Amino acid sequence: MKAKLPTRTLGNGFTVSALGFGAMGLTAGFYGAGPPPEQAEKVLACARELGVTYVNTATIYGNGDNEKLLGRAISEQGWDKAGSPHMAIGSKFGVRYKNGQLQPATSLTEATEDLHASLARLGRKQIDAYIFRGPVRPEDDAGWETFWHGMGILVTDGLIKHLGLSEVTPNHIRRAHAVFPVTLLEYEWSLFSRELERDVLPVAEELGIGITAYSPLGRGLLSGTLSKDHKWGKGDFRSMAQPRMQGENFKK
């Protein structure tokens, strides 16, 4: 690592580079086929050289292949080598592929199974941040505190260093934090997406919880690399599930 970025301390002591790296596009899935593995590994090496110390992924990215990619980088690029700056990894959980479709996986049993699978793919004994991806379903609401208590036990057991939440309501943030500390929140936040400033940000400030923003460049719209005539690649979810990326909305 040649460069050094400013750092931020999230919540109760999770210190990472101010600029993190979202790995979703490095494997097949939401953005289409993804780059060849060797190119993806070079991207990760470049991020590390530039001083990034936090990479974000999810159990469903590439149906596990994304975490496997990071596991190879940890092993082959010496991320865990003694004396090297620690590369923190945060992974989201709460959904699974079932019969080819994304389905909720919100029981403590499923969360624990997915955690062990994540650790195996990463080749680590502890994950820096494990982040529940909401929303919390109505049928799970009554057991929310019990579920979060169980997640806290996994922290106490040393399998998770910090817990996070993504795309849940302020009410669920408060209720979880009252049971076991929430270190970070992960929400979409950019000039296009500022909804969290109304209700989530005040809660985070009140409770001392850090925020990590995903899609800070508006899913590419603010990157300066897209023209109104841009053609989306096959399987790119932006052309199918993002209204602002479609038709006349995109051209505007």
N, C-alpha and C positions, 0 to 999 in steps of 0.2 A: 504494500500500500504506500504510494508516493504522496498522494494528496491527503489533506485533512479537512473535513467539513465541520462547521459549527455543530454543536450537539444540543439536544433538548432532553430534559428529564420529564418523563410522562408519569403522572400519578405518583405511586409510592416507590420511586427509585428506579424506573426503567429508563436508562440513558442510552440514546441512540443518535445517529446522525440526523441533522435537521431535514435532510433530503433522503428519503428511503427509496427502495426500488420495488415496484409491483411486478411480480413474475408471471402474471396470468397469461400474457401473450406469448410466452416462450414455449408453450406446448399446445397441441391441438385442442380445439374447443371453441371458446367464445369468439375468438378473432380468426377463426378459420384453421388452416392446417398448422400454422406456427412455423418457425424457422427450423432448418436441420439442427439436430442436437449439438453438433460441433460449433455451429454459429451461436446457438443459445448459450453454450458454455463460455464462449468468448465474450458475450455481452455481460455475463455475470462477473467474469474476470475484470472487465473494463470498469464495471460499477465499483468493484472493490478497490481497484487502483485509484479511482477518483475519490475515495474516502467514504463510500456508503457503508454503513454498519448495520443496516436493517433491511431485510428482504421480506416481503409479504406474499403469502401464497394461500392456498385453501385445499382441503382434502379432495374437493371435486375437480380441481383444475387438471385437465387431462386425465380425469378419473384416477388420480394418484401419480401420474407421470411427472407432474410439475414438482412434487416433493421428491421424487426419485432423481430428477435433474439436479435439484439442490443438494441431495445426498451425494451425488457424484462430485459436485463442485467442492463440497466439504472435504471429501476424501482426496480427490485428485489435485485440487488447488491449495490444499493445506490450510483450509479455513480454521481448523482446530489445532493447528500446530502450536506448540508451546512458544510463547513470546509474540505470537501474532495477535493483532487486534481481533476481538471477538466479533463475529458476524452473527447478529441476532436474527432469529427467524420467527415470524408470527404466522400462524395458519388458522384459517377460519373453518368452523365445523357447524353441523346442524342440518345438513342435507346430504343425501346419498343418491347415487344412481340405482334405481330399482326397475328392472325390466326395461332398461334403456331410457327411463324418464327420471327427472329429478324429483325426489320425494323427501319430505321432512324426516329427519332422524334426530329426534329431540328427547329421547329418553336418556337417563344417566347411563344405562347399559350401552346404548349405541354410542354415546359420547366417549365413554371409556374405551370401547372397542376401536373407535376411530382414532383416538389419541395414541393407543399402542401401535396402530397401523402407521400413523404419521411418524412416530419415533423410529419405527423399523425402516421406513423409506428414507428418512433423513440420516439414519445411522447415529443418532444421538440418544442419550439417556434422559434428557430433559429438553422441553421446548420452551423457548423464551416467552412466547405469548400465544395463548390459545384463545381464540375469539369466537364467541357464539354469533352466528349469522341469523338474524331474525327475518321476519317478525315473529313474535311469540304468538302461536296459534291460540284461539279462544279455548280449545280443549286442553291446552297446556298451562293456562293462566293460573289456575288454582294451585298447581304444584310447582310454580315458578321458584319460590323460596327454597323448597326442598331440593329441587334440581340444582340450584346455585350453591346450596350448602354442600352437595355432593361434589361439585366442581372444586369447591374450596378444599375439600379433603384431598383431591388429587394434587393440589398445590402443596399442601402440608406433607404429602407423601413424597414430594420432590420430583414429580413427573412434569409439572408445569411451574414456570417461574412467575408468570403474571397472567391474569385473566382479563379478557376484553369482551366488548359487546359491539355488534354492528347492526344497524337498521332496526333497533327496537325503540319503543316509546320512552319518553322521559319517565313515565311511571314505572316501567320495568327497570330502568337504570337505577332509580332510587331504591326500589325494592331489593334488587340484587346487591347493591352497594351496602345496604343495611345488614346483609347476611355475611358477605365476604367482599373485601375491597376489589373494586373494578379499577384496573390500572389505566386502561385506554379504551377509547371509543373509535370505531372506524366507520366513517360516513362519507358519502360523496360530497365534495365541497370544491366549488370552483366559481368563476364569475357567472356561469350558467346555472349552477345548483347551489342555492344559498338557504334552502329551507331550514337547515339545522340551526341557523343563526337565531331563529325565532324561538325555538323551545328546547333544543338539545344543548346548544352552547351555554346558555345560562345555568343549566343543571351541572354541566361539566365544570364550569367555573366555581360554582357553589361547593361542589363535592371534592374539588381538587383532582379531577380525572383528566388525563391527557387526551388529545384528539389527533388521530392520524387521518389525513384526507386521501380518499381514493379518487381517481380520475380528476386530478387538479387541473388538467389541461382540457377539460370538457370532452373526454373520450376522443381527443385528437383535434377537435374543432379549434382549439386555441393554440395548436402547435405550429401553425404556419405552414404545414405540409399538405393541407387538403385544399383543393379547388372545388368550385361548384360543379365541375364535370367529373369529379372523382368517381371511380367505379370500385365498389366494394368487392372484396374477394369472396369466393365461395365459402359459405358457412359463417361469415362475419355477422355476429348478432346485431351490430349497430344498424344494419340495413333492414332488420326484421323486427327488432324490439325497442328501437329508439326513435320515437316520432320526430324529434328534431333533426334526425339524420336522414329523413325520408322525403322524397318528392320536392315540392316547392319549399318546404321548411328548410331543407338542407341548402338549397340554392340561395335563400335569403341570408 
